[in-house]
Amino acid sequence: MPETVTLEIAEKGHFKLDQAAPVASITDLEHYDAIIIGTGTRFGRISSQMATFLDQAGGLWAHGALTGKVGAAFTASATQPGGQETTLFSILTNLLHFGMTIVGLDYGFVGQMRLDEVVGGAPYGSDHNRGRRRQPPAECNRVGKRKVSGQARSGDSQ
């Protein structure tokens, strides 16, 4: 999605500006079979950039252009209690309004129920806590990625 801050602010904020990634537009969305939305957690909610992007989809909603498509969500924050679930709910609320079918990592996957480490993930979508050091994604995030991409193995839900 397009950045909404000025180049000056982006440079001062050390935004990653040299990323070679396609930028989606609202009109692109109706051509996809599945839409996986991710955004950083900002004060326990979706970023203003993502909110602005999704707010522009009213025309697609009015015409049912996204109805029946598969949708999923992911987020990340700097702290464990950073509002990840609230952010995921904010994304999912939009997807449900669009008539999309939500794919998550349900509680049938016991890997997200561990108490011996922080594993990330929730039945609402994948999340990651970066904290002060880089951590590899936990198993539930890897399984969630496979489920959304249709590559889940039979042992993944146990």
PyMOL CGO cylinders between C-alpha atoms (Angstrom):
from pymol import cmd
from pymol.cgo import CYLINDER

trace = [
    CYLINDER, 0.00, 0.00, 0.00, 1.26, 3.50, -0.62, 0.3, 1, 1, 1, 1, 1, 1,
    CYLINDER, 1.26, 3.50, -0.62, 3.04, 5.38, 2.17, 0.3, 1, 1, 1, 1, 1, 1,
    CYLINDER, 3.04, 5.38, 2.17, 1.06, 8.33, 3.50, 0.3, 1, 1, 1, 1, 1, 1,
    CYLINDER, 1.06, 8.33, 3.50, 3.81, 10.40, 5.11, 0.3, 1, 1, 1, 1, 1, 1,
    CYLINDER, 3.81, 10.40, 5.11, 5.99, 12.87, 3.25, 0.3, 1, 1, 1, 1, 1, 1,
    CYLINDER, 5.99, 12.87, 3.25, 9.42, 11.81, 2.04, 0.3, 1, 1, 1, 1, 1, 1,
    CYLINDER, 9.42, 11.81, 2.04, 10.99, 14.20, 4.56, 0.3, 1, 1, 1, 1, 1, 1,
    CYLINDER, 10.99, 14.20, 4.56, 9.23, 12.54, 7.49, 0.3, 1, 1, 1, 1, 1, 1,
    CYLINDER, 9.23, 12.54, 7.49, 10.00, 9.07, 6.13, 0.3, 1, 1, 1, 1, 1, 1,
    CYLINDER, 10.00, 9.07, 6.13, 13.70, 9.89, 5.86, 0.3, 1, 1, 1, 1, 1, 1,
    CYLINDER, 13.70, 9.89, 5.86, 13.85, 11.40, 9.36, 0.3, 1, 1, 1, 1, 1, 1,
    CYLINDER, 13.85, 11.40, 9.36, 12.00, 8.36, 10.73, 0.3, 1, 1, 1, 1, 1, 1,
    CYLINDER, 12.00, 8.36, 10.73, 14.44, 5.97, 9.03, 0.3, 1, 1, 1, 1, 1, 1,
    CYLINDER, 14.44, 5.97, 9.03, 11.68, 4.30, 7.02, 0.3, 1, 1, 1, 1, 1, 1,
    CYLINDER, 11.68, 4.30, 7.02, 12.81, 1.55, 4.68, 0.3, 1, 1, 1, 1, 1, 1,
    CYLINDER, 12.81, 1.55, 4.68, 12.45, 3.37, 1.39, 0.3, 1, 1, 1, 1, 1, 1,
    CYLINDER, 12.45, 3.37, 1.39, 14.53, 1.19, -0.97, 0.3, 1, 1, 1, 1, 1, 1,
    CYLINDER, 14.53, 1.19, -0.97, 12.31, -1.87, -0.76, 0.3, 1, 1, 1, 1, 1, 1,
    CYLINDER, 12.31, -1.87, -0.76, 11.61, -3.51, -4.11, 0.3, 1, 1, 1, 1, 1, 1,
    CYLINDER, 11.61, -3.51, -4.11, 8.04, -4.58, -3.45, 0.3, 1, 1, 1, 1, 1, 1,
    CYLINDER, 8.04, -4.58, -3.45, 4.90, -4.00, -5.48, 0.3, 1, 1, 1, 1, 1, 1,
    CYLINDER, 4.90, -4.00, -5.48, 2.52, -1.43, -4.06, 0.3, 1, 1, 1, 1, 1, 1,
    CYLINDER, 2.52, -1.43, -4.06, -1.10, -2.60, -4.05, 0.3, 1, 1, 1, 1, 1, 1,
    CYLINDER, -1.10, -2.60, -4.05, -3.95, -0.32, -4.96, 0.3, 1, 1, 1, 1, 1, 1,
    CYLINDER, -3.95, -0.32, -4.96, -7.57, -0.70, -3.90, 0.3, 1, 1, 1, 1, 1, 1,
    CYLINDER, -7.57, -0.70, -3.90, -8.54, -1.56, -7.48, 0.3, 1, 1, 1, 1, 1, 1,
    CYLINDER, -8.54, -1.56, -7.48, -6.08, -4.49, -7.43, 0.3, 1, 1, 1, 1, 1, 1,
    CYLINDER, -6.08, -4.49, -7.43, -7.90, -6.23, -4.58, 0.3, 1, 1, 1, 1, 1, 1,
    CYLINDER, -7.90, -6.23, -4.58, -10.88, -7.49, -6.56, 0.3, 1, 1, 1, 1, 1, 1,
    CYLINDER, -10.88, -7.49, -6.56, -8.54, -9.42, -8.86, 0.3, 1, 1, 1, 1, 1, 1,
    CYLINDER, -8.54, -9.42, -8.86, -7.04, -11.54, -6.05, 0.3, 1, 1, 1, 1, 1, 1,
    CYLINDER, -7.04, -11.54, -6.05, -8.42, -14.88, -4.81, 0.3, 1, 1, 1, 1, 1, 1,
    CYLINDER, -8.42, -14.88, -4.81, -7.03, -14.30, -1.32, 0.3, 1, 1, 1, 1, 1, 1,
    CYLINDER, -7.03, -14.30, -1.32, -5.95, -11.18, 0.54, 0.3, 1, 1, 1, 1, 1, 1,
    CYLINDER, -5.95, -11.18, 0.54, -3.61, -11.39, 3.52, 0.3, 1, 1, 1, 1, 1, 1,
    CYLINDER, -3.61, -11.39, 3.52, -3.33, -8.08, 5.31, 0.3, 1, 1, 1, 1, 1, 1,
    CYLINDER, -3.33, -8.08, 5.31, -0.49, -7.24, 7.64, 0.3, 1, 1, 1, 1, 1, 1,
    CYLINDER, -0.49, -7.24, 7.64, 0.32, -4.09, 9.54, 0.3, 1, 1, 1, 1, 1, 1,
    CYLINDER, 0.32, -4.09, 9.54, 2.40, -3.12, 12.50, 0.3, 1, 1, 1, 1, 1, 1,
    CYLINDER, 2.40, -3.12, 12.50, 0.56, -2.58, 15.75, 0.3, 1, 1, 1, 1, 1, 1,
    CYLINDER, 0.56, -2.58, 15.75, 0.29, 1.12, 16.55, 0.3, 1, 1, 1, 1, 1, 1,
    CYLINDER, 0.29, 1.12, 16.55, -0.97, 1.81, 20.06, 0.3, 1, 1, 1, 1, 1, 1,
    CYLINDER, -0.97, 1.81, 20.06, -3.04, -1.38, 19.98, 0.3, 1, 1, 1, 1, 1, 1,
    CYLINDER, -3.04, -1.38, 19.98, -4.63, -0.76, 16.60, 0.3, 1, 1, 1, 1, 1, 1,
    CYLINDER, -4.63, -0.76, 16.60, -3.87, -0.89, 12.90, 0.3, 1, 1, 1, 1, 1, 1,
    CYLINDER, -3.87, -0.89, 12.90, -1.56, 1.74, 11.48, 0.3, 1, 1, 1, 1, 1, 1,
    CYLINDER, -1.56, 1.74, 11.48, -3.13, 4.90, 10.11, 0.3, 1, 1, 1, 1, 1, 1,
    CYLINDER, -3.13, 4.90, 10.11, -1.71, 4.02, 6.68, 0.3, 1, 1, 1, 1, 1, 1,
    CYLINDER, -1.71, 4.02, 6.68, -3.58, 0.69, 6.66, 0.3, 1, 1, 1, 1, 1, 1,
    CYLINDER, -3.58, 0.69, 6.66, -6.77, 2.32, 7.96, 0.3, 1, 1, 1, 1, 1, 1,
    CYLINDER, -6.77, 2.32, 7.96, -6.56, 4.90, 5.17, 0.3, 1, 1, 1, 1, 1, 1,
    CYLINDER, -6.56, 4.90, 5.17, -5.99, 2.17, 2.58, 0.3, 1, 1, 1, 1, 1, 1,
    CYLINDER, -5.99, 2.17, 2.58, -8.93, 0.06, 3.77, 0.3, 1, 1, 1, 1, 1, 1,
    CYLINDER, -8.93, 0.06, 3.77, -11.21, 3.10, 4.07, 0.3, 1, 1, 1, 1, 1, 1,
    CYLINDER, -11.21, 3.10, 4.07, -10.85, 3.54, 0.31, 0.3, 1, 1, 1, 1, 1, 1,
    CYLINDER, -10.85, 3.54, 0.31, -12.46, 0.13, -0.35, 0.3, 1, 1, 1, 1, 1, 1,
    CYLINDER, -12.46, 0.13, -0.35, -16.04, 1.34, 0.09, 0.3, 1, 1, 1, 1, 1, 1,
    CYLINDER, -16.04, 1.34, 0.09, -16.75, 0.98, -3.61, 0.3, 1, 1, 1, 1, 1, 1,
    CYLINDER, -16.75, 0.98, -3.61, -15.57, -2.64, -3.61, 0.3, 1, 1, 1, 1, 1, 1,
    CYLINDER, -15.57, -2.64, -3.61, -17.75, -3.30, -0.56, 0.3, 1, 1, 1, 1, 1, 1,
    CYLINDER, -17.75, -3.30, -0.56, -20.79, -1.68, -2.16, 0.3, 1, 1, 1, 1, 1, 1,
    CYLINDER, -20.79, -1.68, -2.16, -20.48, -3.91, -5.23, 0.3, 1, 1, 1, 1, 1, 1,
    CYLINDER, -20.48, -3.91, -5.23, -19.62, -7.10, -3.31, 0.3, 1, 1, 1, 1, 1, 1,
    CYLINDER, -19.62, -7.10, -3.31, -16.34, -7.35, -5.19, 0.3, 1, 1, 1, 1, 1, 1,
    CYLINDER, -16.34, -7.35, -5.19, -14.54, -9.09, -2.31, 0.3, 1, 1, 1, 1, 1, 1,
    CYLINDER, -14.54, -9.09, -2.31, -17.39, -11.35, -1.18, 0.3, 1, 1, 1, 1, 1, 1,
    CYLINDER, -17.39, -11.35, -1.18, -16.30, -14.98, -0.80, 0.3, 1, 1, 1, 1, 1, 1,
    CYLINDER, -16.30, -14.98, -0.80, -12.59, -14.28, -1.17, 0.3, 1, 1, 1, 1, 1, 1,
    CYLINDER, -12.59, -14.28, -1.17, -10.23, -15.73, 1.44, 0.3, 1, 1, 1, 1, 1, 1,
    CYLINDER, -10.23, -15.73, 1.44, -8.77, -13.28, 3.95, 0.3, 1, 1, 1, 1, 1, 1,
    CYLINDER, -8.77, -13.28, 3.95, -6.22, -13.50, 6.73, 0.3, 1, 1, 1, 1, 1, 1,
    CYLINDER, -6.22, -13.50, 6.73, -4.31, -11.14, 9.00, 0.3, 1, 1, 1, 1, 1, 1,
    CYLINDER, -4.31, -11.14, 9.00, -0.90, -10.75, 10.60, 0.3, 1, 1, 1, 1, 1, 1,
    CYLINDER, -0.90, -10.75, 10.60, 0.80, -8.14, 12.73, 0.3, 1, 1, 1, 1, 1, 1,
    CYLINDER, 0.80, -8.14, 12.73, 3.92, -7.43, 14.76, 0.3, 1, 1, 1, 1, 1, 1,
    CYLINDER, 3.92, -7.43, 14.76, 4.83, -5.20, 17.66, 0.3, 1, 1, 1, 1, 1, 1,
    CYLINDER, 4.83, -5.20, 17.66, 7.85, -4.37, 19.75, 0.3, 1, 1, 1, 1, 1, 1,
    CYLINDER, 7.85, -4.37, 19.75, 6.46, -5.80, 22.99, 0.3, 1, 1, 1, 1, 1, 1,
    CYLINDER, 6.46, -5.80, 22.99, 4.59, -8.92, 24.05, 0.3, 1, 1, 1, 1, 1, 1,
    CYLINDER, 4.59, -8.92, 24.05, 1.56, -7.03, 25.38, 0.3, 1, 1, 1, 1, 1, 1,
    CYLINDER, 1.56, -7.03, 25.38, 1.65, -4.69, 22.37, 0.3, 1, 1, 1, 1, 1, 1,
    CYLINDER, 1.65, -4.69, 22.37, -1.97, -4.96, 21.29, 0.3, 1, 1, 1, 1, 1, 1,
    CYLINDER, -1.97, -4.96, 21.29, -1.54, -7.65, 18.66, 0.3, 1, 1, 1, 1, 1, 1,
    CYLINDER, -1.54, -7.65, 18.66, -4.97, -9.24, 19.13, 0.3, 1, 1, 1, 1, 1, 1,
    CYLINDER, -4.97, -9.24, 19.13, -6.74, -5.88, 18.99, 0.3, 1, 1, 1, 1, 1, 1,
    CYLINDER, -6.74, -5.88, 18.99, -4.88, -5.11, 15.78, 0.3, 1, 1, 1, 1, 1, 1,
    CYLINDER, -4.88, -5.11, 15.78, -5.84, -8.48, 14.31, 0.3, 1, 1, 1, 1, 1, 1,
    CYLINDER, -5.84, -8.48, 14.31, -9.50, -7.88, 15.23, 0.3, 1, 1, 1, 1, 1, 1,
    CYLINDER, -9.50, -7.88, 15.23, -9.34, -4.49, 13.51, 0.3, 1, 1, 1, 1, 1, 1,
    CYLINDER, -9.34, -4.49, 13.51, -8.15, -6.13, 10.31, 0.3, 1, 1, 1, 1, 1, 1,
    CYLINDER, -8.15, -6.13, 10.31, -10.66, -8.99, 10.56, 0.3, 1, 1, 1, 1, 1, 1,
    CYLINDER, -10.66, -8.99, 10.56, -13.55, -6.57, 11.09, 0.3, 1, 1, 1, 1, 1, 1,
    CYLINDER, -13.55, -6.57, 11.09, -12.75, -5.00, 7.73, 0.3, 1, 1, 1, 1, 1, 1,
    CYLINDER, -12.75, -5.00, 7.73, -12.46, -8.39, 6.02, 0.3, 1, 1, 1, 1, 1, 1,
    CYLINDER, -12.46, -8.39, 6.02, -15.80, -9.52, 7.44, 0.3, 1, 1, 1, 1, 1, 1,
    CYLINDER, -15.80, -9.52, 7.44, -17.48, -6.32, 6.26, 0.3, 1, 1, 1, 1, 1, 1,
    CYLINDER, -17.48, -6.32, 6.26, -16.11, -7.05, 2.80, 0.3, 1, 1, 1, 1, 1, 1,
    CYLINDER, -16.11, -7.05, 2.80, -17.80, -10.49, 2.92, 0.3, 1, 1, 1, 1, 1, 1,
    CYLINDER, -17.80, -10.49, 2.92, -14.55, -12.42, 3.00, 0.3, 1, 1, 1, 1, 1, 1,
    CYLINDER, -14.55, -12.42, 3.00, -13.99, -15.90, 4.42, 0.3, 1, 1, 1, 1, 1, 1,
    CYLINDER, -13.99, -15.90, 4.42, -11.49, -15.66, 7.28, 0.3, 1, 1, 1, 1, 1, 1,
    CYLINDER, -11.49, -15.66, 7.28, -8.67, -18.17, 7.63, 0.3, 1, 1, 1, 1, 1, 1,
    CYLINDER, -8.67, -18.17, 7.63, -6.88, -18.27, 10.98, 0.3, 1, 1, 1, 1, 1, 1,
    CYLINDER, -6.88, -18.27, 10.98, -4.86, -20.65, 13.09, 0.3, 1, 1, 1, 1, 1, 1,
    CYLINDER, -4.86, -20.65, 13.09, -7.53, -22.16, 15.33, 0.3, 1, 1, 1, 1, 1, 1,
    CYLINDER, -7.53, -22.16, 15.33, -7.04, -23.58, 18.80, 0.3, 1, 1, 1, 1, 1, 1,
    CYLINDER, -7.04, -23.58, 18.80, -6.84, -27.05, 17.23, 0.3, 1, 1, 1, 1, 1, 1,
    CYLINDER, -6.84, -27.05, 17.23, -3.15, -26.23, 16.82, 0.3, 1, 1, 1, 1, 1, 1,
    CYLINDER, -3.15, -26.23, 16.82, -1.82, -26.83, 20.32, 0.3, 1, 1, 1, 1, 1, 1,
    CYLINDER, -1.82, -26.83, 20.32, 1.54, -25.29, 19.46, 0.3, 1, 1, 1, 1, 1, 1,
    CYLINDER, 1.54, -25.29, 19.46, 0.14, -21.87, 20.26, 0.3, 1, 1, 1, 1, 1, 1,
    CYLINDER, 0.14, -21.87, 20.26, -0.88, -23.04, 23.74, 0.3, 1, 1, 1, 1, 1, 1,
    CYLINDER, -0.88, -23.04, 23.74, 2.69, -23.48, 25.01, 0.3, 1, 1, 1, 1, 1, 1,
    CYLINDER, 2.69, -23.48, 25.01, 3.65, -21.91, 28.31, 0.3, 1, 1, 1, 1, 1, 1,
    CYLINDER, 3.65, -21.91, 28.31, 7.39, -22.56, 28.22, 0.3, 1, 1, 1, 1, 1, 1,
    CYLINDER, 7.39, -22.56, 28.22, 8.11, -19.84, 25.62, 0.3, 1, 1, 1, 1, 1, 1,
    CYLINDER, 8.11, -19.84, 25.62, 6.46, -16.93, 23.89, 0.3, 1, 1, 1, 1, 1, 1,
    CYLINDER, 6.46, -16.93, 23.89, 5.38, -18.43, 20.58, 0.3, 1, 1, 1, 1, 1, 1,
    CYLINDER, 5.38, -18.43, 20.58, 3.28, -15.70, 19.00, 0.3, 1, 1, 1, 1, 1, 1,
    CYLINDER, 3.28, -15.70, 19.00, 0.17, -16.26, 16.99, 0.3, 1, 1, 1, 1, 1, 1,
    CYLINDER, 0.17, -16.26, 16.99, -3.48, -16.35, 17.90, 0.3, 1, 1, 1, 1, 1, 1,
    CYLINDER, -3.48, -16.35, 17.90, -6.55, -17.95, 16.39, 0.3, 1, 1, 1, 1, 1, 1,
    CYLINDER, -6.55, -17.95, 16.39, -7.21, -14.57, 14.76, 0.3, 1, 1, 1, 1, 1, 1,
    CYLINDER, -7.21, -14.57, 14.76, -3.96, -14.40, 12.82, 0.3, 1, 1, 1, 1, 1, 1,
    CYLINDER, -3.96, -14.40, 12.82, -0.22, -14.54, 13.03, 0.3, 1, 1, 1, 1, 1, 1,
    CYLINDER, -0.22, -14.54, 13.03, 1.65, -12.10, 15.22, 0.3, 1, 1, 1, 1, 1, 1,
    CYLINDER, 1.65, -12.10, 15.22, 5.24, -11.54, 16.15, 0.3, 1, 1, 1, 1, 1, 1,
    CYLINDER, 5.24, -11.54, 16.15, 6.90, -9.78, 19.05, 0.3, 1, 1, 1, 1, 1, 1,
    CYLINDER, 6.90, -9.78, 19.05, 10.22, -8.37, 17.90, 0.3, 1, 1, 1, 1, 1, 1,
    CYLINDER, 10.22, -8.37, 17.90, 11.27, -6.94, 21.25, 0.3, 1, 1, 1, 1, 1, 1,
    CYLINDER, 11.27, -6.94, 21.25, 14.86, -5.82, 21.62, 0.3, 1, 1, 1, 1, 1, 1,
    CYLINDER, 14.86, -5.82, 21.62, 16.33, -8.67, 19.60, 0.3, 1, 1, 1, 1, 1, 1,
    CYLINDER, 16.33, -8.67, 19.60, 15.43, -10.42, 16.40, 0.3, 1, 1, 1, 1, 1, 1,
    CYLINDER, 15.43, -10.42, 16.40, 13.70, -13.70, 17.02, 0.3, 1, 1, 1, 1, 1, 1,
    CYLINDER, 13.70, -13.70, 17.02, 12.86, -16.37, 14.48, 0.3, 1, 1, 1, 1, 1, 1,
    CYLINDER, 12.86, -16.37, 14.48, 9.14, -16.90, 13.95, 0.3, 1, 1, 1, 1, 1, 1,
    CYLINDER, 9.14, -16.90, 13.95, 7.65, -19.43, 16.32, 0.3, 1, 1, 1, 1, 1, 1,
    CYLINDER, 7.65, -19.43, 16.32, 6.25, -22.71, 15.07, 0.3, 1, 1, 1, 1, 1, 1,
    CYLINDER, 6.25, -22.71, 15.07, 2.66, -21.49, 15.16, 0.3, 1, 1, 1, 1, 1, 1,
    CYLINDER, 2.66, -21.49, 15.16, 3.52, -18.66, 12.77, 0.3, 1, 1, 1, 1, 1, 1,
    CYLINDER, 3.52, -18.66, 12.77, 5.16, -21.13, 10.39, 0.3, 1, 1, 1, 1, 1, 1,
    CYLINDER, 5.16, -21.13, 10.39, 2.13, -23.44, 10.58, 0.3, 1, 1, 1, 1, 1, 1,
    CYLINDER, 2.13, -23.44, 10.58, -0.22, -20.49, 10.06, 0.3, 1, 1, 1, 1, 1, 1,
    CYLINDER, -0.22, -20.49, 10.06, 1.67, -19.51, 6.93, 0.3, 1, 1, 1, 1, 1, 1,
    CYLINDER, 1.67, -19.51, 6.93, 1.32, -23.06, 5.58, 0.3, 1, 1, 1, 1, 1, 1,
    CYLINDER, 1.32, -23.06, 5.58, -2.41, -23.13, 6.39, 0.3, 1, 1, 1, 1, 1, 1,
    CYLINDER, -2.41, -23.13, 6.39, -3.11, -19.87, 4.61, 0.3, 1, 1, 1, 1, 1, 1,
    CYLINDER, -3.11, -19.87, 4.61, -1.10, -20.96, 1.58, 0.3, 1, 1, 1, 1, 1, 1,
    CYLINDER, -1.10, -20.96, 1.58, -2.94, -24.32, 1.51, 0.3, 1, 1, 1, 1, 1, 1,
    CYLINDER, -2.94, -24.32, 1.51, 0.19, -26.29, 2.30, 0.3, 1, 1, 1, 1, 1, 1,
    CYLINDER, 0.19, -26.29, 2.30, -0.74, -27.45, 5.82, 0.3, 1, 1, 1, 1, 1, 1,
    CYLINDER, -0.74, -27.45, 5.82, 0.31, -30.97, 6.70, 0.3, 1, 1, 1, 1, 1, 1,
    CYLINDER, 0.31, -30.97, 6.70, -1.95, -33.38, 8.58, 0.3, 1, 1, 1, 1, 1, 1,
    CYLINDER, -1.95, -33.38, 8.58, 0.19, -33.17, 11.74, 0.3, 1, 1, 1, 1, 1, 1,
    CYLINDER, 0.19, -33.17, 11.74, 0.02, -29.36, 11.83, 0.3, 1, 1, 1, 1, 1, 1,
    CYLINDER, 0.02, -29.36, 11.83, -3.29, -29.19, 13.66, 0.3, 1, 1, 1, 1, 1, 1,
    CYLINDER, -3.29, -29.19, 13.66, -2.25, -31.49, 16.49, 0.3, 1, 1, 1, 1, 1, 1,
]
cmd.load_cgo(trace, "trace")
